[in-house]
Amino acid sequence: MVAELKTGEVLTIDVETARRLLEEVIRHINDREKLREFGMRIPGRECIHCSSDCEFRLEREGRTNPVRSLPRILDNIEVVVEKILLEIAREVEGRRIEEAYE
């Protein structure tokens, strides 16, 4: 299952799709590491804390501390957990029905 905390959406995906998504994430992480080895940077959230004055510099938004951002990030967690539990219940019930017809 893939859960989007901000929207509360939960998507059930098959194992092959999950494998492909994870492989892509791993490729992106490896690509970032290779670029860092060559001294190149990919601007991201860490740029907020950087003191250099470059084109990638991000302005502080007041939400830079991850601990302070946690309540906002987890604001929708109850909805997400409920949807995950509903998906699991549907999956279990679907398997029970399949087993009854076998």
Secondary structure per residue as TSV (DSSP state, phi and psi in degrees):
chain	resnum	aa	ss	phi	psi
A	1	M	-	360.0	143.8
A	2	V	E	-115.8	127.5
A	3	A	E	-119.1	133.2
A	4	E	E	-105.1	107.8
A	5	L	T	-63.8	-37.2
A	6	K	T	-65.0	-44.3
A	7	T	T	-94.1	-20.5
A	8	G	T	84.5	6.7
A	9	E	E	-76.7	140.3
A	10	V	E	-126.1	130.5
A	11	L	E	-124.7	127.7
A	12	T	-	-91.4	125.5
A	13	I	-	-120.7	157.8
A	14	D	-	-79.6	166.2
A	15	V	H	-60.6	-40.4
A	16	E	H	-63.7	-42.3
A	17	T	H	-65.3	-41.8
A	18	A	H	-60.7	-42.9
A	19	R	H	-61.1	-45.0
A	20	R	H	-63.9	-41.6
A	21	L	H	-61.9	-45.4
A	22	L	H	-65.4	-39.4
A	23	E	H	-61.6	-40.4
A	24	E	H	-65.7	-42.3
A	25	V	H	-60.7	-44.1
A	26	I	H	-62.5	-40.5
A	27	R	H	-61.7	-42.4
A	28	H	H	-63.7	-42.3
A	29	I	H	-62.5	-45.1
A	30	N	H	-62.3	-40.3
A	31	D	H	-62.0	-42.5
A	32	R	H	-61.3	-42.3
A	33	E	H	-64.0	-41.1
A	34	K	H	-62.9	-42.2
A	35	L	H	-64.1	-38.9
A	36	R	H	-64.2	-37.6
A	37	E	H	-60.4	-31.9
A	38	F	T	-88.8	6.1
A	39	G	T	80.9	11.3
A	40	M	-	-94.2	153.3
A	41	R	-	-121.6	144.9
A	42	I	-	-109.7	115.6
A	43	P	-	-62.6	140.4
A	44	G	-	-155.9	-161.7
A	45	R	G	-59.7	-29.0
A	46	E	G	-64.6	-18.5
A	47	C	G	-65.7	-20.8
A	48	I	G	-61.4	-35.4
A	49	H	G	-88.9	-5.2
A	50	C	-	-76.8	144.5
A	51	S	-	-100.1	-4.1
A	52	S	-	-73.8	154.7
A	53	D	-	-104.5	90.5
A	54	C	-	-129.7	177.5
A	55	E	T	-67.3	-19.3
A	56	F	T	-93.5	-4.3
A	57	R	-	-57.1	127.7
A	58	L	-	-98.4	141.2
A	59	E	-	-77.8	146.4
A	60	R	-	-67.8	134.7
A	61	E	-	-109.2	1.2
A	62	G	S	84.8	-4.4
A	63	R	-	-119.9	32.6
A	64	T	-	-80.5	-22.2
A	65	N	-	-82.3	117.1
A	66	P	H	-60.1	-33.8
A	67	V	H	-66.8	-40.0
A	68	R	H	-70.2	-27.8
A	69	S	H	-80.1	-16.4
A	70	L	H	-55.1	-45.9
A	71	P	H	-58.8	-37.5
A	72	R	H	-68.9	-40.9
A	73	I	H	-66.2	-41.2
A	74	L	G	-91.2	9.0
A	75	D	G	-54.4	-34.1
A	76	N	G	-102.7	12.5
A	77	I	H	-62.2	-35.0
A	78	E	H	-63.5	-40.8
A	79	V	H	-64.2	-44.1
A	80	V	H	-63.2	-47.3
A	81	V	H	-61.2	-42.0
A	82	E	H	-61.4	-43.8
A	83	K	H	-67.4	-37.1
A	84	I	H	-63.4	-44.8
A	85	L	H	-62.4	-39.1
A	86	L	H	-64.1	-41.2
A	87	E	H	-64.4	-41.8
A	88	I	H	-63.8	-43.4
A	89	A	H	-61.5	-41.7
A	90	R	H	-62.9	-42.2
A	91	E	H	-63.6	-45.5
A	92	V	H	-63.6	-45.3
A	93	E	H	-63.3	-40.4
A	94	G	H	-61.5	-39.4
A	95	R	H	-67.9	-37.4
A	96	R	H	-62.6	-42.7
A	97	I	H	-65.1	-43.2
A	98	E	H	-60.9	-44.0
A	99	E	H	-64.9	-33.8
A	100	A	H	-66.6	-30.9
A	101	Y	H	-88.9	-4.9
A	102	E	-	-82.1	360.0
